[in-house]
């Protein structure tokens, strides 16, 4: 059965969860405040672009490991123009 509620009382505030939610809201508002050209640059830099991975695996000299794998952990969506 899926637990609908919990009978165990909570003694502390989920500070880390609140911090992560606030941080995401701040980054989203920062992204919205950028002009379209800068927003596209930000999305291309931190968004997941499959050609960066295939370029790294294919041996393209302009591809870097950080540029290929950091966006996997830092992106949630691609493009919003």
Secondary structure, DSSP 8 states (H G I E B T S, - for coil): -------S---S--HHHHHHHHHHHHHHHHHHHS-HHHHHHHHHHHS--HHHHHHHHHT-TT--HHHHHHHHHH-S-----
